[in-house]
Amino acid sequence: MYHHFSGKEDLAVTAMEQTAASVRHDLEQLLSGPWTAPERLERYLTYQRDCLRGCRIGRMTSDAEVVVSTALRAPVSETFTWLIDALTRIIADGVAAGELSRTVRPPELASVVVAVVQGGYVLARAQGETAPFDTAIRGAIYLLRAVAI
């Protein structure tokens, strides 16, 4: 195996990159389609997840080795950047189409949506039950509907 990889970190980076690519592929499928911007955001928020396991990408940040290694952290950072950018484009399109209030700031709302999901994972795992995750998602949908037109 080590003739394919320069060491343990290289193997871990490759595995993380594959996981990140799989997550991005799944999310691309989820976010594309004929829906309005608010519908796409709700699809992301209500996507069926095993919230007690946590996010396949986000939970990597709880590993101290990942946090201190630029190479190991890169697939995590790149995936979140990609997701926030994708949601920002959806939100900006929704504002332009008159589906969302003109007062909405697309990058900020995209970051909030991702933070609610990631924070919901943490709350659910801390309590050992799905209710905190579900409550966070319902709260985000409530806020989203408040800015929808």
DSSP file (Angstrom, degrees, kcal/mol; ACC not computed):
  #  RESIDUE AA STRUCTURE BP1 BP2  ACC     N-H-->O    O-->H-N    N-H-->O    O-->H-N    TCO  KAPPA ALPHA  PHI   PSI    X-CA   Y-CA   Z-CA
    1    1 A M    >>        0   0    0      0, 0.0     3,-1.8     0, 0.0     4,-0.8   0.000 360.0 360.0 360.0 -35.5    0.0    0.0    0.0
    2    2 A Y  T 34  +     0   0    0      1,-0.3     9,-0.0     2,-0.2     6,-0.0   0.604 360.0  70.0 -74.0  -8.4    2.8    2.4    0.8
    3    3 A H  T 34 S+     0   0    0      1,-0.2    -1,-0.3     3,-0.0     3,-0.1   0.682 104.4  44.5 -77.1 -13.5    4.1    2.3   -2.8
    4    4 A H  T <4 S+     0   0    0     -3,-1.8     2,-0.3     1,-0.1    -2,-0.2   0.675 119.7  42.1 -93.5 -22.8    0.9    4.2   -3.7
    5    5 A F  S  < S-     0   0    0     -4,-0.8    -1,-0.1     1,-0.1     3,-0.1  -0.938  71.1-137.1-129.5 147.2    1.2    6.7   -0.8
    6    6 A S  S    S-     0   0    0     -2,-0.3     2,-0.3     1,-0.2     3,-0.1   0.619  79.5 -44.0 -78.7 -11.0    4.1    8.6    0.8
    7    7 A G  S  > S-     0   0    0      1,-0.1     4,-2.0     0, 0.0    -1,-0.2  -0.979  76.9 -57.7 169.4-173.7    2.9    7.8    4.3
    8    8 A K  H  > S+     0   0    0     -2,-0.3     4,-2.5     1,-0.2     5,-0.2   0.888 127.5  51.7 -60.6 -42.4   -0.1    7.6    6.7
    9    9 A E  H  > S+     0   0    0      1,-0.2     4,-2.8     2,-0.2    -1,-0.2   0.911 108.2  51.5 -64.3 -41.0   -1.0   11.3    6.2
   10   10 A D  H  > S+     0   0    0      2,-0.2     4,-2.1     1,-0.2    -1,-0.2   0.901 110.9  48.5 -62.1 -41.2   -1.0   10.9    2.4
   11   11 A L  H  X S+     0   0    0     -4,-2.0     4,-2.2     2,-0.2    -2,-0.2   0.922 112.5  48.5 -62.7 -45.2   -3.3    7.9    2.7
   12   12 A A  H  X S+     0   0    0     -4,-2.5     4,-2.6     2,-0.2    -2,-0.2   0.900 110.0  51.7 -63.3 -41.8   -5.6    9.8    5.1
   13   13 A V  H  X S+     0   0    0     -4,-2.8     4,-2.7     2,-0.2    -1,-0.2   0.920 109.7  50.0 -61.5 -43.9   -5.7   12.8    2.7
   14   14 A T  H  X S+     0   0    0     -4,-2.1     4,-2.1     2,-0.2    -2,-0.2   0.917 111.8  47.7 -61.6 -44.0   -6.7   10.6   -0.2
   15   15 A A  H  X S+     0   0    0     -4,-2.2     4,-2.2     1,-0.2    -2,-0.2   0.913 113.1  48.3 -63.6 -42.2   -9.5    9.0    1.9
   16   16 A M  H  X S+     0   0    0     -4,-2.6     4,-2.7     1,-0.2    -2,-0.2   0.886 109.5  52.8 -66.7 -38.5  -10.7   12.4    3.0
   17   17 A E  H  X S+     0   0    0     -4,-2.7     4,-2.4     2,-0.2    -1,-0.2   0.893 109.6  49.2 -63.3 -39.6  -10.7   13.7   -0.6
   18   18 A Q  H  X S+     0   0    0     -4,-2.1     4,-2.1     2,-0.2    -2,-0.2   0.909 111.9  48.1 -66.3 -41.7  -12.8   10.8   -1.7
   19   19 A T  H  X S+     0   0    0     -4,-2.2     4,-2.4     2,-0.2    -2,-0.2   0.927 112.1  49.9 -62.5 -44.7  -15.3   11.3    1.1
   20   20 A A  H  X S+     0   0    0     -4,-2.7     4,-2.6     1,-0.2    -2,-0.2   0.903 109.7  50.6 -61.7 -42.3  -15.4   15.0    0.2
   21   21 A A  H  X S+     0   0    0     -4,-2.4     4,-2.3     1,-0.2    -1,-0.2   0.895 110.6  49.8 -63.0 -39.8  -16.0   14.3   -3.4
   22   22 A S  H  X S+     0   0    0     -4,-2.1     4,-2.4     2,-0.2    -2,-0.2   0.912 111.2  48.6 -65.0 -43.0  -18.8   11.9   -2.5
   23   23 A V  H  X S+     0   0    0     -4,-2.4     4,-2.5     2,-0.2    -2,-0.2   0.932 111.9  48.9 -63.2 -45.8  -20.5   14.5   -0.3
   24   24 A R  H  X S+     0   0    0     -4,-2.6     4,-2.7     1,-0.2    -2,-0.2   0.904 110.5  51.5 -61.7 -41.3  -20.2   17.2   -3.0
   25   25 A H  H  X S+     0   0    0     -4,-2.3     4,-2.0     2,-0.2    -1,-0.2   0.941 110.8  47.6 -60.2 -47.8  -21.7   14.8   -5.5
   26   26 A D  H  X S+     0   0    0     -4,-2.4     4,-2.0     1,-0.2    -2,-0.2   0.910 114.1  47.1 -60.1 -42.8  -24.6   14.0   -3.3
   27   27 A L  H  X S+     0   0    0     -4,-2.5     4,-2.8     2,-0.2     5,-0.2   0.869 107.2  56.1 -70.4 -36.1  -25.2   17.7   -2.5
   28   28 A E  H  X S+     0   0    0     -4,-2.7     4,-1.4     1,-0.2    -1,-0.2   0.924 109.6  47.3 -58.8 -43.3  -25.0   18.7   -6.2
   29   29 A Q  H  < S+     0   0    0     -4,-2.0    -2,-0.2     1,-0.2    -1,-0.2   0.911 114.0  47.5 -63.3 -42.6  -27.8   16.2   -6.9
   30   30 A L  H  < S+     0   0    0     -4,-2.0    -2,-0.2     1,-0.2    -1,-0.2   0.883 115.3  43.7 -65.9 -40.6  -29.9   17.5   -4.0
   31   31 A L  H  < S+     0   0    0     -4,-2.8     2,-0.2    -5,-0.1    -1,-0.2   0.637  99.3  81.2 -86.2 -15.4  -29.4   21.2   -4.9
   32   32 A S     <  +     0   0    0     -4,-1.4     0, 0.0    -5,-0.2     0, 0.0  -0.596  62.6  77.8 -91.0 154.9  -30.0   20.9   -8.6
   33   33 A G  S    S-     0   0    0     -2,-0.2     7,-0.1     2,-0.1    -3,-0.0  -0.816  90.2 -58.8 138.1-177.8  -33.4   20.8  -10.2
   34   34 A P  S    S+     0   0    0      0, 0.0    -1,-0.1     0, 0.0     2,-0.1   0.248  86.6 119.5 -85.1  13.9  -36.4   22.9  -11.1
   35   35 A W        -     0   0    0      1,-0.1    -2,-0.1    -4,-0.1     2,-0.0  -0.329  66.6-106.2 -82.0 160.2  -37.1   24.2   -7.6
   36   36 A T     >  -     0   0    0      1,-0.1     4,-2.5    -2,-0.1     5,-0.2  -0.273  39.1-100.8 -71.5 168.0  -37.2   27.8   -6.4
   37   37 A A  H  > S+     0   0    0      1,-0.2     4,-2.4     2,-0.2     5,-0.2   0.936 124.1  49.1 -59.8 -47.8  -34.3   29.0   -4.2
   38   38 A P  H  > S+     0   0    0      0, 0.0     4,-2.3     0, 0.0    -1,-0.2   0.897 111.6  50.6 -60.4 -36.4  -36.3   28.7   -1.0
   39   39 A E  H  > S+     0   0    0      2,-0.2     4,-2.4     1,-0.2    -2,-0.2   0.899 109.5  50.2 -66.1 -40.0  -37.3   25.2   -2.0
   40   40 A R  H  X S+     0   0    0     -4,-2.5     4,-2.1     2,-0.2    -1,-0.2   0.908 110.8  49.2 -64.3 -41.5  -33.7   24.2   -2.7
   41   41 A L  H  X S+     0   0    0     -4,-2.4     4,-2.6     2,-0.2    -2,-0.2   0.908 111.5  48.7 -65.2 -41.3  -32.6   25.6    0.7
   42   42 A E  H  X S+     0   0    0     -4,-2.3     4,-2.8     2,-0.2    -2,-0.2   0.883 108.1  55.2 -65.6 -37.2  -35.4   23.7    2.4
   43   43 A R  H  X S+     0   0    0     -4,-2.4     4,-0.6     2,-0.2    -2,-0.2   0.919 110.4  46.2 -59.8 -42.6  -34.4   20.5    0.5
   44   44 A Y  H >< S+     0   0    0     -4,-2.1     3,-0.8     1,-0.2    -2,-0.2   0.945 114.8  46.5 -63.9 -47.2  -30.8   21.0    1.9
   45   45 A L  H 3< S+     0   0    0     -4,-2.6    -2,-0.2     1,-0.2    -1,-0.2   0.871 118.4  40.5 -64.8 -37.1  -32.1   21.6    5.4
   46   46 A T  H 3< S+     0   0    0     -4,-2.8    -1,-0.2    -5,-0.2    -2,-0.2   0.356  80.7 136.0 -97.2   6.1  -34.5   18.7    5.5
   47   47 A Y    <<  -     0   0    0     -3,-0.8     2,-0.3    -4,-0.6    -3,-0.1  -0.280  70.0 -99.1 -53.6 134.4  -32.2   16.2    3.7
   48   48 A Q        +     0   0    0      2,-0.0     2,-0.3     3,-0.0    -1,-0.1  -0.423  57.9 167.9 -64.0 118.6  -32.4   12.9    5.4
   49   49 A R        -     0   0    0     -2,-0.3     2,-1.2    -3,-0.1     3,-0.1  -0.925  46.7-125.4-131.0 154.0  -29.3   12.6    7.7
   50   50 A D    >>  -     0   0    0     -2,-0.3     3,-1.6     4,-0.2     4,-1.2  -0.764  35.7-178.2 -93.4  85.7  -28.1   10.4   10.5
   51   51 A C  T 34 S+     0   0    0     -2,-1.2    74,-0.2     1,-0.3    -1,-0.2   0.698  72.9  62.3 -68.3 -18.5  -27.6   13.3   12.8
   52   52 A L  T 34 S+     0   0    0      1,-0.2    -1,-0.3    -3,-0.1     3,-0.1   0.738 104.4  48.7 -77.7 -20.5  -26.3   11.2   15.6
   53   53 A R  T <4 S-     0   0    0     -3,-1.6    -2,-0.2     1,-0.1    -1,-0.2   0.768 107.9-141.1 -82.3 -27.1  -23.4   10.2   13.5
   54   54 A G     <  -     0   0    0     -4,-1.2     2,-0.2     4,-0.0    -4,-0.2  -0.178  36.9 -38.6  88.6 172.5  -22.7   13.7   12.5
   55   55 A C     >  -     0   0    0      1,-0.1     4,-2.3    63,-0.1     5,-0.2  -0.492  48.5-132.9 -72.3 135.2  -21.6   15.1    9.1
   56   56 A R  T  4 S+     0   0    0     -2,-0.2    -1,-0.1     1,-0.2   -36,-0.1   0.799 108.2  30.0 -60.0 -27.8  -19.1   13.0    7.2
   57   57 A I  T >4 S+     0   0    0      2,-0.1     3,-1.5   -38,-0.1     4,-0.4   0.869 118.6  52.0 -95.6 -49.7  -17.0   16.1    6.6
   58   58 A G  G >4 S+     0   0    0      1,-0.3     3,-1.7     2,-0.2     4,-0.2   0.839 100.9  61.2 -60.1 -36.2  -17.8   18.3    9.7
   59   59 A R  G >< S+     0   0    0     -4,-2.3     3,-1.3     1,-0.3    -1,-0.3   0.699  89.0  73.0 -68.6 -14.8  -16.9   15.6   12.2
   60   60 A M  G X  S+     0   0    0     -3,-1.5     3,-1.5     1,-0.3    -1,-0.3   0.772  84.3  68.1 -66.6 -23.5  -13.4   15.5   10.8
   61   61 A T  G <  S+     0   0    0     -3,-1.7    -1,-0.3    -4,-0.4    -2,-0.2   0.629  87.7  65.6 -73.2 -11.0  -12.8   18.9   12.5
   62   62 A S  G <  S+     0   0    0     -3,-1.3     2,-0.7    -4,-0.2    -1,-0.3   0.529  80.9  93.4 -85.7  -4.2  -13.0   17.2   15.9
   63   63 A D  S X> S-     0   0    0     -3,-1.5     4,-1.9    -4,-0.2     3,-0.7  -0.803  70.2-150.0 -89.4 117.3   -9.9   15.2   15.2
   64   64 A A  H 3> S+     0   0    0     -2,-0.7     4,-1.7     1,-0.3     5,-0.2   0.834  95.7  56.7 -57.3 -35.6   -6.9   17.2   16.6
   65   65 A E  H 3> S+     0   0    0      1,-0.2     4,-0.9     2,-0.2    -1,-0.3   0.866 107.3  48.9 -65.6 -35.3   -4.6   15.8   13.9
   66   66 A V  H X4 S+     0   0    0     -3,-0.7     3,-0.5    -6,-0.2     7,-0.3   0.921 108.5  53.0 -68.5 -43.7   -6.9   17.1   11.1
   67   67 A V  H 3< S+     0   0    0     -4,-1.9    -2,-0.2     1,-0.2    -1,-0.2   0.854 113.3  41.9 -63.0 -36.7   -7.1   20.6   12.7
   68   68 A V  H 3< S+     0   0    0     -4,-1.7     2,-0.6     1,-0.1    -1,-0.2   0.605 101.4  79.9 -89.0 -10.8   -3.3   21.0   12.9
   69   69 A S    <X  -     0   0    0     -4,-0.9     4,-2.6    -3,-0.5     5,-0.2  -0.863  60.3-160.9-103.7 118.1   -2.5   19.6    9.5
   70   70 A T  H  > S+     0   0    0     -2,-0.6     4,-1.6     1,-0.2    -1,-0.2   0.900  95.0  51.0 -58.8 -41.2   -3.0   21.8    6.5
   71   71 A A  H  4 S+     0   0    0      1,-0.2    -1,-0.2     2,-0.2    -5,-0.1   0.902 114.3  42.1 -66.0 -41.9   -3.1   18.8    4.2
   72   72 A L  H  > S+     0   0    0     -7,-0.2     4,-0.5     1,-0.2    -1,-0.2   0.846 115.8  49.6 -74.0 -33.5   -5.7   17.0    6.2
   73   73 A R  H  X S+     0   0    0     -4,-2.6     4,-2.7    -7,-0.3     3,-0.4   0.760  92.9  79.6 -75.2 -25.4   -7.8   20.1    6.8
   74   74 A A  H  X S+     0   0    0     -4,-1.6     4,-3.1     1,-0.2     5,-0.3   0.889  90.3  48.5 -55.7 -49.4   -7.8   21.1    3.1
   75   75 A P  H  > S+     0   0    0      0, 0.0     4,-1.7     0, 0.0    -1,-0.2   0.863 114.6  48.1 -62.0 -32.2  -10.5   18.7    1.9
   76   76 A V  H  X S+     0   0    0     -4,-0.5     4,-2.3    -3,-0.4     5,-0.2   0.956 114.9  43.8 -68.6 -51.8  -12.8   19.8    4.8
   77   77 A S  H  X S+     0   0    0     -4,-2.7     4,-2.5     1,-0.2     5,-0.2   0.912 114.1  50.6 -60.0 -45.0  -12.2   23.5    4.2
   78   78 A E  H  X S+     0   0    0     -4,-3.1     4,-2.5    -5,-0.2    -1,-0.2   0.872 109.7  50.9 -63.5 -37.3  -12.6   23.1    0.4
   79   79 A T  H  X S+     0   0    0     -4,-1.7     4,-2.6    -5,-0.3    -1,-0.2   0.927 112.0  45.3 -68.4 -44.6  -15.9   21.2    0.9
   80   80 A F  H  X S+     0   0    0     -4,-2.3     4,-2.7     2,-0.2     5,-0.2   0.895 113.4  50.7 -66.2 -38.2  -17.4   23.8    3.2
   81   81 A T  H  X S+     0   0    0     -4,-2.5     4,-2.4    -5,-0.2    -2,-0.2   0.935 111.4  48.7 -61.7 -45.5  -16.2   26.6    0.9
   82   82 A W  H  X S+     0   0    0     -4,-2.5     4,-2.5     2,-0.2    -2,-0.2   0.926 112.8  47.8 -59.2 -46.1  -17.8   24.8   -2.1
   83   83 A L  H  X S+     0   0    0     -4,-2.6     4,-2.7     2,-0.2     5,-0.2   0.929 112.4  47.3 -64.3 -46.6  -21.1   24.3   -0.2
   84   84 A I  H  X S+     0   0    0     -4,-2.7     4,-2.4     1,-0.2    -1,-0.2   0.900 113.2  49.9 -63.1 -39.1  -21.3   27.9    1.0
   85   85 A D  H  X S+     0   0    0     -4,-2.4     4,-2.2    -5,-0.2    -2,-0.2   0.911 111.0  49.0 -63.4 -42.7  -20.5   29.1   -2.5
   86   86 A A  H  X S+     0   0    0     -4,-2.5     4,-2.0     2,-0.2    -2,-0.2   0.926 114.2  44.8 -63.9 -44.7  -23.2   26.8   -4.0
   87   87 A L  H  X S+     0   0    0     -4,-2.7     4,-2.8     1,-0.2     5,-0.2   0.877 109.9  56.3 -67.2 -36.5  -25.8   28.0   -1.5
   88   88 A T  H  X S+     0   0    0     -4,-2.4     4,-2.9    -5,-0.2    -2,-0.2   0.917 107.8  48.2 -59.7 -43.5  -24.7   31.6   -2.0
   89   89 A R  H  X S+     0   0    0     -4,-2.2     4,-2.5     2,-0.2    -1,-0.2   0.913 111.7  49.6 -63.9 -42.3  -25.4   31.3   -5.8
   90   90 A I  H  X S+     0   0    0     -4,-2.0     4,-2.1     2,-0.2    -2,-0.2   0.931 113.8  45.6 -61.7 -45.2  -28.8   29.7   -5.1
   91   91 A I  H  X S+     0   0    0     -4,-2.8     4,-2.4     2,-0.2    -2,-0.2   0.920 112.0  50.8 -65.6 -44.4  -29.7   32.5   -2.7
   92   92 A A  H  X S+     0   0    0     -4,-2.9     4,-2.5     1,-0.2    -1,-0.2   0.906 110.6  49.6 -60.6 -41.3  -28.5   35.2   -5.0
   93   93 A D  H  X S+     0   0    0     -4,-2.5     4,-2.1     1,-0.2    -1,-0.2   0.889 109.8  52.3 -63.0 -38.2  -30.5   33.7   -7.8
   94   94 A G  H  <>S+     0   0    0     -4,-2.1     5,-2.7     2,-0.2     6,-1.4   0.879 109.9  47.7 -65.7 -38.4  -33.5   33.7   -5.5
   95   95 A V  H ><5S+     0   0    0     -4,-2.4     3,-1.2     4,-0.2    -2,-0.2   0.936 113.0  48.7 -65.3 -46.2  -33.1   37.4   -4.7
   96   96 A A  H 3<5S+     0   0    0     -4,-2.5    -2,-0.2     1,-0.3    -1,-0.2   0.841 111.6  49.9 -63.3 -33.5  -32.7   38.2   -8.4
   97   97 A A  T 3<5S-     0   0    0     -4,-2.1    -1,-0.3    -5,-0.2    -2,-0.2   0.484 116.0-114.0 -84.2  -2.2  -35.8   36.2   -9.2
   98   98 A G  T < 5S+     0   0    0     -3,-1.2    -3,-0.2    -4,-0.3    -2,-0.1   0.687  86.6 116.8  77.8  17.7  -37.9   37.9   -6.5
   99   99 A E  S   <S+     0   0    0     -5,-2.7    50,-2.7    -6,-0.2     2,-0.3   0.708  75.8  38.2 -87.5 -22.9  -38.2   34.7   -4.5
  100  100 A L  B    S-A  148   0A   0     -6,-1.4    48,-0.2    48,-0.3    -2,-0.2  -0.935 100.7 -88.0-128.0 150.5  -36.3   36.1   -1.5
  101  101 A S    >   -     0   0    0     46,-3.1     3,-1.6    -2,-0.3    -2,-0.1  -0.189  29.4-126.9 -56.0 144.0  -36.2   39.6    0.0
  102  102 A R  T 3  S+     0   0    0      1,-0.3    -1,-0.1    -4,-0.1    -7,-0.1   0.651 107.4  69.5 -66.8 -14.1  -33.8   42.0   -1.5
  103  103 A T  T 3  S+     0   0    0     44,-0.1    -1,-0.3     2,-0.1     2,-0.2   0.606  75.8 108.3 -78.9 -10.9  -32.5   42.6    2.1
  104  104 A V    <   -     0   0    0     -3,-1.6    -4,-0.0    43,-0.1    -9,-0.0  -0.448  62.3-148.1 -69.3 136.2  -31.0   39.1    2.1
  105  105 A R     >  -     0   0    0      1,-0.2     4,-2.6    -2,-0.2     3,-0.3  -0.915  10.1-152.2-103.8 105.8  -27.3   38.9    2.0
  106  106 A P  H  > S+     0   0    0      0, 0.0     4,-2.5     0, 0.0     5,-0.2   0.856  88.9  46.9 -52.7 -47.9  -26.5   35.7    0.1
  107  107 A P  H  > S+     0   0    0      0, 0.0     4,-2.1     0, 0.0     5,-0.1   0.911 115.5  46.9 -63.6 -38.1  -23.1   34.8    1.6
  108  108 A E  H  > S+     0   0    0     -3,-0.3     4,-2.2     2,-0.2     5,-0.1   0.929 113.7  46.6 -67.9 -44.9  -24.3   35.5    5.2
  109  109 A L  H  X S+     0   0    0     -4,-2.6     4,-2.5     2,-0.2    -1,-0.2   0.900 111.4  52.6 -64.7 -39.9  -27.5   33.5    4.7
  110  110 A A  H  X S+     0   0    0     -4,-2.5     4,-2.2    -5,-0.3    -1,-0.2   0.920 110.0  48.3 -60.5 -43.5  -25.6   30.6    3.1
  111  111 A S  H  X S+     0   0    0     -4,-2.1     4,-2.6    -5,-0.2    -1,-0.2   0.890 110.7  51.1 -64.6 -39.0  -23.2   30.5    6.1
  112  112 A V  H  X S+     0   0    0     -4,-2.2     4,-2.5     2,-0.2    -2,-0.2   0.919 108.6  51.4 -63.6 -43.6  -26.1   30.6    8.5
  113  113 A V  H  X S+     0   0    0     -4,-2.5     4,-1.8     1,-0.2    -2,-0.2   0.931 113.8  43.5 -60.5 -46.5  -27.8   27.6    6.8
  114  114 A V  H  X S+     0   0    0     -4,-2.2     4,-2.7     1,-0.2     5,-0.2   0.909 113.3  52.2 -65.3 -41.4  -24.6   25.6    6.9
  115  115 A A  H  X S+     0   0    0     -4,-2.6     4,-3.0     1,-0.2     5,-0.3   0.867 106.4  53.8 -64.4 -36.2  -23.9   26.6   10.5
  116  116 A V  H  X S+     0   0    0     -4,-2.5     4,-2.4     2,-0.2    -1,-0.2   0.934 111.5  45.1 -63.5 -45.0  -27.4   25.5   11.6
  117  117 A V  H  X S+     0   0    0     -4,-1.8     4,-1.9     2,-0.2    -2,-0.2   0.955 117.3  43.6 -63.6 -49.7  -26.9   22.1   10.1
  118  118 A Q  H  X S+     0   0    0     -4,-2.7     4,-1.7     1,-0.2    -2,-0.2   0.912 116.4  47.1 -64.2 -42.2  -23.4   21.6   11.5
  119  119 A G  H  X S+     0   0    0     -4,-3.0     4,-2.6    -5,-0.2    -1,-0.2   0.862 107.6  57.5 -66.1 -35.2  -24.5   23.0   14.9
  120  120 A G  H  X S+     0   0    0     -4,-2.4     4,-2.5    -5,-0.3    -1,-0.2   0.890 104.1  52.7 -61.6 -39.2  -27.5   20.8   14.9
  121  121 A Y  H  X S+     0   0    0     -4,-1.9     4,-2.7     2,-0.2     5,-0.2   0.940 110.1  47.9 -58.8 -47.1  -25.3   17.8   14.5
  122  122 A V  H  X S+     0   0    0     -4,-1.7     4,-2.4     1,-0.2    -2,-0.2   0.922 112.5  48.1 -62.2 -45.4  -23.3   18.9   17.6
  123  123 A L  H  X S+     0   0    0     -4,-2.6     4,-1.8     2,-0.2     6,-0.2   0.917 113.3  47.8 -62.4 -43.5  -26.4   19.5   19.7
  124  124 A A  H  X>S+     0   0    0     -4,-2.5     4,-1.7     1,-0.2     5,-1.5   0.924 113.5  46.8 -64.5 -44.3  -27.9   16.1   18.7
  125  125 A R  H  <5S+     0   0    0     -4,-2.7    -1,-0.2   -74,-0.2    -2,-0.2   0.881 110.5  53.1 -66.3 -37.0  -24.7   14.3   19.4
  126  126 A A  H  <5S+     0   0    0     -4,-2.4    -1,-0.2    -5,-0.2    -2,-0.2   0.866 117.7  36.9 -65.7 -35.3  -24.3   16.1   22.8
  127  127 A Q  H  <5S-     0   0    0     -4,-1.8    -1,-0.2     2,-0.3    -2,-0.2   0.620 104.1-128.9 -91.3 -14.6  -27.8   15.1   23.9
  128  128 A G  T  <5S+     0   0    0     -4,-1.7     2,-0.3     1,-0.2    -3,-0.2   0.770  77.2  87.5  71.6  25.1  -27.7   11.6   22.3
  129  129 A E  S   <S-     0   0    0     -5,-1.5     4,-0.4    -6,-0.2    -2,-0.3  -0.984  78.7-124.6-152.3 159.5  -31.0   12.3   20.5
  130  130 A T  S >> S+     0   0    0     -2,-0.3     4,-2.4     1,-0.2     3,-0.5   0.655  87.6  89.6 -81.6 -16.8  -32.3   13.8   17.2
  131  131 A A  H 3> S+     0   0    0      1,-0.2     4,-2.6     2,-0.2     5,-0.2   0.866  84.8  51.8 -54.5 -44.3  -34.7   16.4   18.7
  132  132 A P  H 3> S+     0   0    0      0, 0.0     4,-2.1     0, 0.0    -1,-0.2   0.895 111.5  48.3 -61.9 -37.0  -32.1   19.2   19.0
  133  133 A F  H <> S+     0   0    0     -3,-0.5     4,-2.4    -4,-0.4    -2,-0.2   0.954 112.3  48.3 -63.7 -49.4  -31.1   18.7   15.4
  134  134 A D  H  X S+     0   0    0     -4,-2.4     4,-2.6     1,-0.2    -1,-0.2   0.885 110.7  51.4 -59.7 -40.1  -34.8   18.7   14.3
  135  135 A T  H  X S+     0   0    0     -4,-2.6     4,-2.3    -5,-0.2    -1,-0.2   0.917 109.5  49.6 -64.1 -43.6  -35.5   21.9   16.3
  136  136 A A  H  X S+     0   0    0     -4,-2.1     4,-2.2     2,-0.2    -2,-0.2   0.909 111.7  48.9 -61.4 -42.4  -32.5   23.7   14.8
  137  137 A I  H  X S+     0   0    0     -4,-2.4     4,-2.5     2,-0.2    -2,-0.2   0.930 110.3  50.1 -64.6 -45.3  -33.7   22.8   11.3
  138  138 A R  H  X S+     0   0    0     -4,-2.6     4,-2.4     1,-0.2    -1,-0.2   0.897 110.3  51.7 -59.8 -39.3  -37.3   23.9   12.0
  139  139 A G  H  X S+     0   0    0     -4,-2.3     4,-2.3     2,-0.2    -1,-0.2   0.910 109.5  48.8 -62.7 -42.7  -35.9   27.2   13.3
  140  140 A A  H  X S+     0   0    0     -4,-2.2     4,-2.7     2,-0.2    -2,-0.2   0.903 111.1  49.8 -64.9 -40.6  -33.8   27.7   10.1
  141  141 A I  H  X S+     0   0    0     -4,-2.5     4,-2.8     2,-0.2    -2,-0.2   0.906 108.9  53.1 -64.8 -40.3  -36.8   27.0    7.9
  142  142 A Y  H  X S+     0   0    0     -4,-2.4     4,-1.3     2,-0.2    -2,-0.2   0.940 112.3  44.2 -58.2 -48.0  -38.9   29.4   10.0
  143  143 A L  H  X S+     0   0    0     -4,-2.3     4,-0.9     1,-0.2    -2,-0.2   0.901 112.5  52.5 -64.7 -40.8  -36.3   32.1    9.4
  144  144 A L  H >X S+     0   0    0     -4,-2.7     3,-1.0     1,-0.2     4,-0.7   0.923 108.0  50.3 -61.3 -45.0  -36.0   31.2    5.7
  145  145 A R  H 3< S+     0   0    0     -4,-2.8     3,-0.4     1,-0.3    -1,-0.2   0.793 102.2  63.2 -65.0 -26.9  -39.7   31.5    5.2
  146  146 A A  H 3< S+     0   0    0     -4,-1.3    -1,-0.3     1,-0.2    -2,-0.2   0.775 109.4  39.2 -68.5 -25.1  -39.6   34.9    6.9
  147  147 A V  H << S+     0   0    0     -3,-1.0   -46,-3.1    -4,-0.9    -1,-0.2   0.442  95.6 102.1-103.4  -1.3  -37.4   36.2    4.1
  148  148 A A  B  <   A  100   0A   0     -4,-0.7   -48,-0.3    -3,-0.4   -49,-0.1  -0.529 360.0 360.0 -79.5 150.6  -39.2   34.4    1.2
  149  149 A I              0   0    0    -50,-2.7   -49,-0.2    -2,-0.2    -1,-0.1   0.381 360.0 360.0-108.1 360.0  -41.6   36.4   -0.9
